[in-house]
Protein backbone atom coordinates (compact mmCIF):
# COMPACT_ATOMS: atom_id res chain seq x y z
CA UNK A 1 0.00 0.00 0.00
CA UNK A 2 1.32 3.41 -0.93
CA UNK A 3 2.27 5.63 2.01
CA UNK A 4 1.50 9.36 1.98
CA UNK A 5 3.34 11.82 4.19
CA UNK A 6 2.70 15.38 5.30
CA UNK A 7 6.18 16.34 4.15
CA UNK A 8 5.54 15.06 0.62
CA UNK A 9 2.47 17.30 0.35
CA UNK A 10 4.31 20.30 1.76
CA UNK A 11 7.20 19.74 -0.65
CA UNK A 12 4.79 19.62 -3.59
CA UNK A 13 2.27 22.32 -2.65
CA UNK A 14 3.99 24.56 -0.11
CA UNK A 15 0.94 24.55 2.17
CA UNK A 16 -1.38 21.61 2.77
CA UNK A 17 -5.17 21.97 2.46
CA UNK A 18 -7.07 20.02 5.13
CA UNK A 19 -10.63 18.86 4.53
CA UNK A 20 -13.73 20.19 6.32
CA UNK A 21 -16.38 18.97 8.72
CA UNK A 22 -17.48 15.36 8.51
CA UNK A 23 -20.68 15.96 10.51
CA UNK A 24 -21.89 18.92 8.44
CA UNK A 25 -21.23 17.06 5.19
CA UNK A 26 -22.95 13.91 6.42
CA UNK A 27 -26.02 15.85 7.51
CA UNK A 28 -26.21 17.44 4.06
CA UNK A 29 -26.32 13.92 2.63
CA UNK A 30 -29.18 12.95 4.93
CA UNK A 31 -27.36 11.28 7.83
CA UNK A 32 -28.74 11.51 11.36
CA UNK A 33 -26.02 12.61 13.80
CA UNK A 34 -28.34 13.05 16.78
CA UNK A 35 -27.25 10.06 18.89
CA UNK A 36 -24.23 9.99 21.20
CA UNK A 37 -22.41 8.09 18.44
CA UNK A 38 -22.62 11.26 16.30
CA UNK A 39 -20.80 10.62 13.01
CA UNK A 40 -19.89 7.08 14.08
CA UNK A 41 -23.53 6.15 13.48
CA UNK A 42 -23.12 6.81 9.75
CA UNK A 43 -19.76 5.06 9.81
CA UNK A 44 -21.45 1.94 11.16
CA UNK A 45 -24.70 2.04 9.19
CA UNK A 46 -24.17 4.24 6.11
CA UNK A 47 -20.52 3.88 5.09
CA UNK A 48 -21.34 4.91 1.51
CA UNK A 49 -22.11 8.42 2.80
CA UNK A 50 -18.75 8.63 4.56
CA UNK A 51 -17.01 7.64 1.33
CA UNK A 52 -18.92 10.32 -0.56
CA UNK A 53 -17.80 12.98 1.92
CA UNK A 54 -14.16 12.03 1.37
CA UNK A 55 -14.59 12.16 -2.41
CA UNK A 56 -16.28 15.57 -2.24
CA UNK A 57 -13.43 17.01 -0.19
CA UNK A 58 -10.77 15.62 -2.54
CA UNK A 59 -12.61 17.28 -5.42
CA UNK A 60 -12.73 20.56 -3.47
CA UNK A 61 -8.94 20.52 -3.25
CA UNK A 62 -8.11 18.79 0.04
CA UNK A 63 -4.60 17.34 0.19
CA UNK A 64 -5.49 15.21 3.20
CA UNK A 65 -8.62 13.90 4.85
CA UNK A 66 -9.76 12.94 8.33
CA UNK A 67 -11.32 9.52 8.85
CA UNK A 68 -14.80 9.24 10.39
CA UNK A 69 -13.39 7.84 13.64
CA UNK A 70 -13.52 10.84 15.99
CA UNK A 71 -16.54 9.50 17.89
CA UNK A 72 -15.94 5.83 17.08
CA UNK A 73 -14.71 4.30 20.34
CA UNK A 74 -14.92 0.76 21.59
CA UNK A 75 -16.91 1.59 24.75
CA UNK A 76 -19.13 4.06 22.89
CA UNK A 77 -20.03 1.55 20.19
CA UNK A 78 -20.53 -1.26 22.69
CA UNK A 79 -22.94 0.95 24.63
CA UNK A 80 -25.05 1.01 21.45
CA UNK A 81 -25.21 -2.77 21.22
CA UNK A 82 -22.16 -3.65 19.13
CA UNK A 83 -19.82 -6.39 20.35
CA UNK A 84 -16.15 -5.68 21.03
CA UNK A 85 -15.16 -7.32 17.73
CA UNK A 86 -17.81 -5.37 15.84
CA UNK A 87 -16.66 -2.12 17.42
CA UNK A 88 -13.06 -2.80 16.44
CA UNK A 89 -14.13 -3.56 12.87
CA UNK A 90 -16.15 -0.33 12.62
CA UNK A 91 -13.13 1.66 13.79
CA UNK A 92 -10.92 -0.08 11.23
CA UNK A 93 -13.54 0.53 8.55
CA UNK A 94 -13.08 4.29 8.97
CA UNK A 95 -9.59 3.91 7.53
CA UNK A 96 -10.60 1.38 4.90
CA UNK A 97 -13.35 3.68 3.61
CA UNK A 98 -10.91 6.57 3.33
CA UNK A 99 -8.30 4.45 1.54
CA UNK A 100 -10.93 3.16 -0.89
CA UNK A 101 -12.13 6.69 -1.63
CA UNK A 102 -8.54 7.89 -2.07
CA UNK A 103 -7.69 5.17 -4.58
CA UNK A 104 -10.90 5.73 -6.53
CA UNK A 105 -10.36 9.49 -6.72
CA UNK A 106 -6.64 9.19 -7.40
CA UNK A 107 -7.04 6.75 -10.28
CA UNK A 108 -9.97 8.59 -11.87
CA UNK A 109 -9.00 12.21 -11.25
CA UNK A 110 -6.14 13.03 -8.92
CA UNK A 111 -3.13 11.57 -10.71
CA UNK A 112 -4.08 13.02 -14.09
CA UNK A 113 -4.67 16.44 -12.54
CA UNK A 114 -1.20 16.48 -11.00
CA UNK A 115 -2.54 16.62 -7.47
CA UNK A 116 -0.72 15.56 -4.32
CA UNK A 117 -1.49 12.04 -3.11
CA UNK A 118 -3.78 12.67 -0.11
CA UNK A 119 -2.66 11.88 3.42
CA UNK A 120 -4.95 9.66 5.52
CA UNK A 121 -5.39 11.30 8.92
CA UNK A 122 -7.02 8.98 11.46
CA UNK A 123 -9.26 11.17 13.60
CA UNK A 124 -8.87 10.47 17.33
CA UNK A 125 -11.10 12.46 19.63
CA UNK A 126 -10.41 13.05 23.32
CA UNK A 127 -11.98 11.10 26.17
CA UNK A 128 -14.43 13.98 26.52
CA UNK A 129 -15.88 13.28 23.08
CA UNK A 130 -16.85 9.77 24.22
CA UNK A 131 -18.68 11.31 27.18
CA UNK A 132 -20.84 13.23 24.64
CA UNK A 133 -21.47 16.04 27.14
CA UNK A 134 -19.27 18.80 25.74
CA UNK A 135 -16.25 17.76 27.83
CA UNK A 136 -13.94 18.09 24.83
CA UNK A 137 -14.40 21.84 25.30
CA UNK A 138 -13.58 21.73 29.03
CA UNK A 139 -11.21 18.91 29.89
CA UNK A 140 -10.75 18.17 33.60
CA UNK A 141 -12.59 14.85 33.33
CA UNK A 142 -11.70 13.64 36.81
CA UNK A 143 -10.46 10.22 35.64
CA UNK A 144 -7.10 8.54 36.15
CA UNK A 145 -4.22 8.52 33.69
CA UNK A 146 -4.67 4.75 33.49
CA UNK A 147 -8.27 5.20 32.39
CA UNK A 148 -7.18 7.58 29.64
CA UNK A 149 -4.40 5.24 28.52
CA UNK A 150 -6.69 2.23 28.34
CA UNK A 151 -9.36 4.25 26.53
CA UNK A 152 -7.01 5.40 23.76
CA UNK A 153 -4.54 2.55 23.32
CA UNK A 154 -6.52 -0.05 21.39
CA UNK A 155 -8.25 2.41 19.08
CA UNK A 156 -4.92 4.01 18.16
CA UNK A 157 -3.44 0.57 17.47
CA UNK A 158 -6.36 -0.36 15.20
CA UNK A 159 -6.18 2.88 13.20
CA UNK A 160 -2.42 2.57 12.71
CA UNK A 161 -2.55 -1.14 11.83
CA UNK A 162 -5.32 -0.60 9.26
CA UNK A 163 -3.15 1.78 7.26
CA UNK A 164 -3.67 5.37 8.39
CA UNK A 165 -0.71 7.52 7.40
CA UNK A 166 -0.92 9.79 10.45
CA UNK A 167 -2.82 9.57 13.74
CA UNK A 168 -4.65 12.88 14.13
CA UNK A 169 -5.10 13.40 17.87
CA UNK A 170 -7.59 16.24 17.59
CA UNK A 171 -9.90 18.60 19.50
CA UNK A 172 -7.77 18.03 22.57
CA UNK A 173 -8.59 20.20 25.62
CA UNK A 174 -5.96 18.74 27.96
CA UNK A 175 -2.16 18.68 27.80
CA UNK A 176 -2.05 15.76 30.24
CA UNK A 177 -4.28 13.65 27.98
CA UNK A 178 -2.23 14.66 24.93
CA UNK A 179 1.01 13.54 26.57
CA UNK A 180 -0.57 10.14 27.27
CA UNK A 181 -1.75 9.83 23.65
CA UNK A 182 1.60 10.99 22.29
CA UNK A 183 3.31 8.36 24.43
CA UNK A 184 1.08 5.67 22.91
CA UNK A 185 1.80 6.88 19.38
CA UNK A 186 5.53 6.84 20.04
CA UNK A 187 5.27 3.36 21.57
CA UNK A 188 3.47 1.89 18.54
CA UNK A 189 5.77 3.71 16.10
CA UNK A 190 3.10 5.83 14.42
CA UNK A 191 3.46 9.29 12.92
CA UNK A 192 1.00 11.67 14.58
CA UNK A 193 -0.34 15.20 14.75
CA UNK A 194 -1.63 16.97 17.86
CA UNK A 195 -4.47 19.49 17.52
CA UNK A 196 -5.85 21.37 20.53
CA UNK A 197 -9.24 22.96 21.12
CA UNK A 198 -8.81 26.47 22.50
CA UNK A 199 -10.81 28.90 24.64
CA UNK A 200 -9.09 32.07 23.34
CA UNK A 201 -6.06 33.21 21.38
CA UNK A 202 -3.53 31.91 23.89
CA UNK A 203 -4.94 29.01 25.93
CA UNK A 204 -6.27 25.53 25.33
CA UNK A 205 -9.66 24.70 26.79
CA UNK A 206 -8.38 23.21 30.04
CA UNK A 207 -6.47 26.44 30.67
CA UNK A 208 -2.82 25.80 29.83
CA UNK A 209 -1.09 28.30 27.55
CA UNK A 210 -0.69 26.74 24.14
CA UNK A 211 2.91 27.90 23.95
CA UNK A 212 3.63 25.76 27.03
CA UNK A 213 1.93 22.80 25.37
CA UNK A 214 4.09 23.21 22.28
CA UNK A 215 7.22 23.48 24.40
CA UNK A 216 6.29 20.31 26.28
CA UNK A 217 5.91 18.41 22.99
CA UNK A 218 8.90 19.85 21.16
CA UNK A 219 11.44 17.47 22.70
CA UNK A 220 11.32 13.70 22.94
CA UNK A 221 8.49 13.21 20.43
CA UNK A 222 10.15 12.27 17.12
CA UNK A 223 6.90 10.93 15.66
CA UNK A 224 5.11 14.28 16.03
CA UNK A 225 4.84 15.71 12.51
CA UNK A 226 2.47 18.64 13.06
CA UNK A 227 0.88 20.59 15.90
CA UNK A 228 -2.04 22.96 15.84
CA UNK A 229 -5.62 23.92 16.62
CA UNK A 230 -9.09 22.88 15.52
CA UNK A 231 -12.73 23.20 16.59
CA UNK A 232 -12.10 26.74 17.85
CA UNK A 233 -13.30 30.19 16.82
CA UNK A 234 -11.67 31.42 13.61
CA UNK A 235 -10.80 34.78 15.17
CA UNK A 236 -8.52 33.06 17.72
CA UNK A 237 -6.38 31.23 15.20
CA UNK A 238 -3.85 33.82 14.04
CA UNK A 239 -2.78 34.52 17.61
CA UNK A 240 -2.55 30.81 18.36
CA UNK A 241 -0.35 30.25 15.31
CA UNK A 242 2.07 32.90 16.55
CA UNK A 243 2.11 31.33 20.02
CA UNK A 244 2.87 27.90 18.57
CA UNK A 245 5.52 29.13 16.18
CA UNK A 246 7.30 31.08 18.89
CA UNK A 247 7.47 28.00 21.12
CA UNK A 248 8.38 25.26 18.64
CA UNK A 249 9.72 24.49 15.17
CA UNK A 250 7.04 21.84 14.57
CA UNK A 251 4.89 22.70 11.50
CA UNK A 252 1.52 24.19 12.42
CA UNK A 253 -1.83 23.00 11.07
CA UNK A 254 -5.12 24.78 11.80
CA UNK A 255 -8.74 24.01 10.96
CA UNK A 256 -11.16 26.18 12.92
CA UNK A 257 -14.93 26.23 12.93
CA UNK A 258 -16.62 28.37 10.27
CA UNK A 259 -17.63 31.04 12.77
CA UNK A 260 -21.34 30.60 12.02
CA UNK A 261 -23.69 31.18 14.95
CA UNK A 262 -26.58 28.83 15.69
CA UNK A 263 -30.02 30.24 16.54
CA UNK A 264 -31.89 27.59 18.60
CA UNK A 265 -35.23 29.29 17.98
CA UNK A 266 -35.09 29.26 14.20
CA UNK A 267 -32.76 26.23 14.11
CA UNK A 268 -30.60 27.99 11.55
CA UNK A 269 -26.97 29.04 11.24
CA UNK A 270 -26.10 32.65 10.46
CA UNK A 271 -22.92 34.53 9.63
CA UNK A 272 -22.18 37.26 12.21
CA UNK A 273 -22.19 40.79 10.84
CA UNK A 274 -18.79 41.85 9.62
CA UNK A 275 -17.24 38.39 9.72
CA UNK A 276 -14.65 37.82 6.95
CA UNK A 277 -15.24 35.01 4.49
CA UNK A 278 -13.40 31.79 5.19
CA UNK A 279 -10.88 32.38 2.43
CA UNK A 280 -9.81 35.65 4.07
CA UNK A 281 -9.32 33.86 7.36
CA UNK A 282 -7.33 31.15 5.60
CA UNK A 283 -5.03 33.66 3.93
CA UNK A 284 -4.34 35.30 7.28
CA UNK A 285 -3.43 31.93 8.77
CA UNK A 286 -1.03 31.24 5.92
CA UNK A 287 0.58 34.65 6.35
CA UNK A 288 0.97 33.92 10.06
CA UNK A 289 2.95 30.79 9.23
CA UNK A 290 0.47 27.91 9.11
CA UNK A 291 1.71 24.97 7.06
CA UNK A 292 -1.75 23.42 6.76
CA UNK A 293 -5.22 25.01 6.75
CA UNK A 294 -8.75 23.60 6.57
CA UNK A 295 -12.07 23.66 8.40
CA UNK A 296 -13.89 22.05 11.31
CA UNK A 297 -17.50 22.41 12.52
CA UNK A 298 -20.04 23.85 10.04
CA UNK A 299 -17.51 24.01 7.22
CA UNK A 300 -18.15 22.16 3.97
CA UNK A 301 -16.66 21.61 0.53
CA UNK A 302 -17.29 25.24 -0.46
CA UNK A 303 -15.11 26.42 2.45
CA UNK A 304 -12.35 24.05 1.38
CA UNK A 305 -12.57 25.34 -2.20
CA UNK A 306 -11.96 28.83 -0.79
CA UNK A 307 -8.92 27.59 1.14
CA UNK A 308 -7.57 25.85 -1.97
CA UNK A 309 -7.97 28.93 -4.15
CA UNK A 310 -6.29 31.16 -1.58
CA UNK A 311 -3.46 28.67 -1.09
CA UNK A 312 -2.79 28.38 -4.80
CA UNK A 313 -2.65 32.15 -5.24
CA UNK A 314 -0.55 32.66 -2.13
CA UNK A 315 1.98 30.01 -3.12
CA UNK A 316 2.10 31.27 -6.73
CA UNK A 317 2.90 34.77 -5.46
CA UNK A 318 6.05 33.47 -3.83
CA UNK A 319 5.00 34.72 -0.41
CA UNK A 320 4.69 31.20 0.95
CA UNK A 321 8.40 30.60 0.40
CA UNK A 322 9.06 33.12 3.14
CA UNK A 323 7.17 30.87 5.51
CA UNK A 324 7.30 31.94 9.09
CA UNK A 325 10.51 33.95 8.73
CA UNK A 326 8.71 37.25 8.45
CA UNK A 327 6.88 36.69 11.73
CA UNK A 328 9.72 35.64 14.06
C-alpha positions as CSV (number, residue, x, y, z in Angstrom):
1,X,0.0,0.0,0.0
2,X,1.3,3.4,-0.9
3,X,2.3,5.6,2.0
4,X,1.5,9.4,2.0
5,X,3.3,11.8,4.2
6,X,2.7,15.4,5.3
7,X,6.2,16.3,4.2
8,X,5.5,15.1,0.6
9,X,2.5,17.3,0.4
10,X,4.3,20.3,1.8
11,X,7.2,19.7,-0.7
12,X,4.8,19.6,-3.6
13,X,2.3,22.3,-2.7
14,X,4.0,24.6,-0.1
15,X,0.9,24.5,2.2
16,X,-1.4,21.6,2.8
17,X,-5.2,22.0,2.5
18,X,-7.1,20.0,5.1
19,X,-10.6,18.9,4.5
20,X,-13.7,20.2,6.3
21,X,-16.4,19.0,8.7
22,X,-17.5,15.4,8.5
23,X,-20.7,16.0,10.5
24,X,-21.9,18.9,8.4
25,X,-21.2,17.1,5.2
26,X,-22.9,13.9,6.4
27,X,-26.0,15.9,7.5
28,X,-26.2,17.4,4.1
29,X,-26.3,13.9,2.6
30,X,-29.2,12.9,4.9
31,X,-27.4,11.3,7.8
32,X,-28.7,11.5,11.4
33,X,-26.0,12.6,13.8
34,X,-28.3,13.1,16.8
35,X,-27.2,10.1,18.9
36,X,-24.2,10.0,21.2
37,X,-22.4,8.1,18.4
38,X,-22.6,11.3,16.3
39,X,-20.8,10.6,13.0
40,X,-19.9,7.1,14.1
41,X,-23.5,6.2,13.5
42,X,-23.1,6.8,9.8
43,X,-19.8,5.1,9.8
44,X,-21.5,1.9,11.2
45,X,-24.7,2.0,9.2
46,X,-24.2,4.2,6.1
47,X,-20.5,3.9,5.1
48,X,-21.3,4.9,1.5
49,X,-22.1,8.4,2.8
50,X,-18.8,8.6,4.6
51,X,-17.0,7.6,1.3
52,X,-18.9,10.3,-0.6
53,X,-17.8,13.0,1.9
54,X,-14.2,12.0,1.4
55,X,-14.6,12.2,-2.4
56,X,-16.3,15.6,-2.2
57,X,-13.4,17.0,-0.2
58,X,-10.8,15.6,-2.5
59,X,-12.6,17.3,-5.4
60,X,-12.7,20.6,-3.5
61,X,-8.9,20.5,-3.2
62,X,-8.1,18.8,0.0
63,X,-4.6,17.3,0.2
64,X,-5.5,15.2,3.2
65,X,-8.6,13.9,4.9
66,X,-9.8,12.9,8.3
67,X,-11.3,9.5,8.8
68,X,-14.8,9.2,10.4
69,X,-13.4,7.8,13.6
70,X,-13.5,10.8,16.0
71,X,-16.5,9.5,17.9
72,X,-15.9,5.8,17.1
73,X,-14.7,4.3,20.3
74,X,-14.9,0.8,21.6
75,X,-16.9,1.6,24.7
76,X,-19.1,4.1,22.9
77,X,-20.0,1.5,20.2
78,X,-20.5,-1.3,22.7
79,X,-22.9,0.9,24.6
80,X,-25.0,1.0,21.5
81,X,-25.2,-2.8,21.2
82,X,-22.2,-3.7,19.1
83,X,-19.8,-6.4,20.3
84,X,-16.1,-5.7,21.0
85,X,-15.2,-7.3,17.7
86,X,-17.8,-5.4,15.8
87,X,-16.7,-2.1,17.4
88,X,-13.1,-2.8,16.4
89,X,-14.1,-3.6,12.9
90,X,-16.2,-0.3,12.6
91,X,-13.1,1.7,13.8
92,X,-10.9,-0.1,11.2
93,X,-13.5,0.5,8.5
94,X,-13.1,4.3,9.0
95,X,-9.6,3.9,7.5
96,X,-10.6,1.4,4.9
97,X,-13.4,3.7,3.6
98,X,-10.9,6.6,3.3
99,X,-8.3,4.4,1.5
100,X,-10.9,3.2,-0.9
101,X,-12.1,6.7,-1.6
102,X,-8.5,7.9,-2.1
103,X,-7.7,5.2,-4.6
104,X,-10.9,5.7,-6.5
105,X,-10.4,9.5,-6.7
106,X,-6.6,9.2,-7.4
107,X,-7.0,6.8,-10.3
108,X,-10.0,8.6,-11.9
109,X,-9.0,12.2,-11.3
110,X,-6.1,13.0,-8.9
111,X,-3.1,11.6,-10.7
112,X,-4.1,13.0,-14.1
113,X,-4.7,16.4,-12.5
114,X,-1.2,16.5,-11.0
115,X,-2.5,16.6,-7.5
116,X,-0.7,15.6,-4.3
117,X,-1.5,12.0,-3.1
118,X,-3.8,12.7,-0.1
119,X,-2.7,11.9,3.4
120,X,-5.0,9.7,5.5
121,X,-5.4,11.3,8.9
122,X,-7.0,9.0,11.5
123,X,-9.3,11.2,13.6
124,X,-8.9,10.5,17.3
125,X,-11.1,12.5,19.6
126,X,-10.4,13.0,23.3
127,X,-12.0,11.1,26.2
128,X,-14.4,14.0,26.5
129,X,-15.9,13.3,23.1
130,X,-16.8,9.8,24.2
131,X,-18.7,11.3,27.2
132,X,-20.8,13.2,24.6
133,X,-21.5,16.0,27.1
134,X,-19.3,18.8,25.7
135,X,-16.2,17.8,27.8
136,X,-13.9,18.1,24.8
137,X,-14.4,21.8,25.3
138,X,-13.6,21.7,29.0
139,X,-11.2,18.9,29.9
140,X,-10.7,18.2,33.6
141,X,-12.6,14.8,33.3
142,X,-11.7,13.6,36.8
143,X,-10.5,10.2,35.6
144,X,-7.1,8.5,36.1
145,X,-4.2,8.5,33.7
146,X,-4.7,4.7,33.5
147,X,-8.3,5.2,32.4
148,X,-7.2,7.6,29.6
149,X,-4.4,5.2,28.5
150,X,-6.7,2.2,28.3
151,X,-9.4,4.3,26.5
152,X,-7.0,5.4,23.8
153,X,-4.5,2.6,23.3
154,X,-6.5,-0.1,21.4
155,X,-8.2,2.4,19.1
156,X,-4.9,4.0,18.2
157,X,-3.4,0.6,17.5
158,X,-6.4,-0.4,15.2
159,X,-6.2,2.9,13.2
160,X,-2.4,2.6,12.7
161,X,-2.6,-1.1,11.8
162,X,-5.3,-0.6,9.3
163,X,-3.2,1.8,7.3
164,X,-3.7,5.4,8.4
165,X,-0.7,7.5,7.4
166,X,-0.9,9.8,10.4
167,X,-2.8,9.6,13.7
168,X,-4.7,12.9,14.1
169,X,-5.1,13.4,17.9
170,X,-7.6,16.2,17.6
171,X,-9.9,18.6,19.5
172,X,-7.8,18.0,22.6
173,X,-8.6,20.2,25.6
174,X,-6.0,18.7,28.0
175,X,-2.2,18.7,27.8
176,X,-2.1,15.8,30.2
177,X,-4.3,13.7,28.0
178,X,-2.2,14.7,24.9
179,X,1.0,13.5,26.6
180,X,-0.6,10.1,27.3
181,X,-1.8,9.8,23.7
182,X,1.6,11.0,22.3
183,X,3.3,8.4,24.4
184,X,1.1,5.7,22.9
185,X,1.8,6.9,19.4
186,X,5.5,6.8,20.0
187,X,5.3,3.4,21.6
188,X,3.5,1.9,18.5
189,X,5.8,3.7,16.1
190,X,3.1,5.8,14.4
191,X,3.5,9.3,12.9
192,X,1.0,11.7,14.6
193,X,-0.3,15.2,14.7
194,X,-1.6,17.0,17.9
195,X,-4.5,19.5,17.5
196,X,-5.8,21.4,20.5
197,X,-9.2,23.0,21.1
198,X,-8.8,26.5,22.5
199,X,-10.8,28.9,24.6
200,X,-9.1,32.1,23.3
201,X,-6.1,33.2,21.4
202,X,-3.5,31.9,23.9
203,X,-4.9,29.0,25.9
204,X,-6.3,25.5,25.3
205,X,-9.7,24.7,26.8
206,X,-8.4,23.2,30.0
207,X,-6.5,26.4,30.7
208,X,-2.8,25.8,29.8
209,X,-1.1,28.3,27.5
210,X,-0.7,26.7,24.1
211,X,2.9,27.9,24.0
212,X,3.6,25.8,27.0
213,X,1.9,22.8,25.4
214,X,4.1,23.2,22.3
215,X,7.2,23.5,24.4
216,X,6.3,20.3,26.3
217,X,5.9,18.4,23.0
218,X,8.9,19.9,21.2
219,X,11.4,17.5,22.7
220,X,11.3,13.7,22.9
221,X,8.5,13.2,20.4
222,X,10.2,12.3,17.1
223,X,6.9,10.9,15.7
224,X,5.1,14.3,16.0
225,X,4.8,15.7,12.5
226,X,2.5,18.6,13.1
227,X,0.9,20.6,15.9
228,X,-2.0,23.0,15.8
229,X,-5.6,23.9,16.6
230,X,-9.1,22.9,15.5
231,X,-12.7,23.2,16.6
232,X,-12.1,26.7,17.8
233,X,-13.3,30.2,16.8
234,X,-11.7,31.4,13.6
235,X,-10.8,34.8,15.2
236,X,-8.5,33.1,17.7
237,X,-6.4,31.2,15.2
238,X,-3.8,33.8,14.0
239,X,-2.8,34.5,17.6
240,X,-2.6,30.8,18.4
241,X,-0.3,30.2,15.3
242,X,2.1,32.9,16.5
243,X,2.1,31.3,20.0
244,X,2.9,27.9,18.6
245,X,5.5,29.1,16.2
246,X,7.3,31.1,18.9
247,X,7.5,28.0,21.1
248,X,8.4,25.3,18.6
249,X,9.7,24.5,15.2
250,X,7.0,21.8,14.6
251,X,4.9,22.7,11.5
252,X,1.5,24.2,12.4
253,X,-1.8,23.0,11.1
254,X,-5.1,24.8,11.8
255,X,-8.7,24.0,11.0
256,X,-11.2,26.2,12.9
257,X,-14.9,26.2,12.9
258,X,-16.6,28.4,10.3
259,X,-17.6,31.0,12.8
260,X,-21.3,30.6,12.0
261,X,-23.7,31.2,15.0
262,X,-26.6,28.8,15.7
263,X,-30.0,30.2,16.5
264,X,-31.9,27.6,18.6
265,X,-35.2,29.3,18.0
266,X,-35.1,29.3,14.2
267,X,-32.8,26.2,14.1
268,X,-30.6,28.0,11.5
269,X,-27.0,29.0,11.2
270,X,-26.1,32.6,10.5
271,X,-22.9,34.5,9.6
272,X,-22.2,37.3,12.2
273,X,-22.2,40.8,10.8
274,X,-18.8,41.9,9.6
275,X,-17.2,38.4,9.7
276,X,-14.6,37.8,6.9
277,X,-15.2,35.0,4.5
278,X,-13.4,31.8,5.2
279,X,-10.9,32.4,2.4
280,X,-9.8,35.7,4.1
281,X,-9.3,33.9,7.4
282,X,-7.3,31.1,5.6
283,X,-5.0,33.7,3.9
284,X,-4.3,35.3,7.3
285,X,-3.4,31.9,8.8
286,X,-1.0,31.2,5.9
287,X,0.6,34.7,6.3
288,X,1.0,33.9,10.1
289,X,2.9,30.8,9.2
290,X,0.5,27.9,9.1
291,X,1.7,25.0,7.1
292,X,-1.8,23.4,6.8
293,X,-5.2,25.0,6.7
294,X,-8.7,23.6,6.6
295,X,-12.1,23.7,8.4
296,X,-13.9,22.1,11.3
297,X,-17.5,22.4,12.5
298,X,-20.0,23.8,10.0
299,X,-17.5,24.0,7.2
300,X,-18.2,22.2,4.0
301,X,-16.7,21.6,0.5
302,X,-17.3,25.2,-0.5
303,X,-15.1,26.4,2.4
304,X,-12.4,24.0,1.4
305,X,-12.6,25.3,-2.2
306,X,-12.0,28.8,-0.8
307,X,-8.9,27.6,1.1
308,X,-7.6,25.8,-2.0
309,X,-8.0,28.9,-4.2
310,X,-6.3,31.2,-1.6
311,X,-3.5,28.7,-1.1
312,X,-2.8,28.4,-4.8
313,X,-2.7,32.2,-5.2
314,X,-0.6,32.7,-2.1
315,X,2.0,30.0,-3.1
316,X,2.1,31.3,-6.7
317,X,2.9,34.8,-5.5
318,X,6.1,33.5,-3.8
319,X,5.0,34.7,-0.4
320,X,4.7,31.2,1.0
321,X,8.4,30.6,0.4
322,X,9.1,33.1,3.1
323,X,7.2,30.9,5.5
324,X,7.3,31.9,9.1
325,X,10.5,34.0,8.7
326,X,8.7,37.2,8.5
327,X,6.9,36.7,11.7
328,X,9.7,35.6,14.1
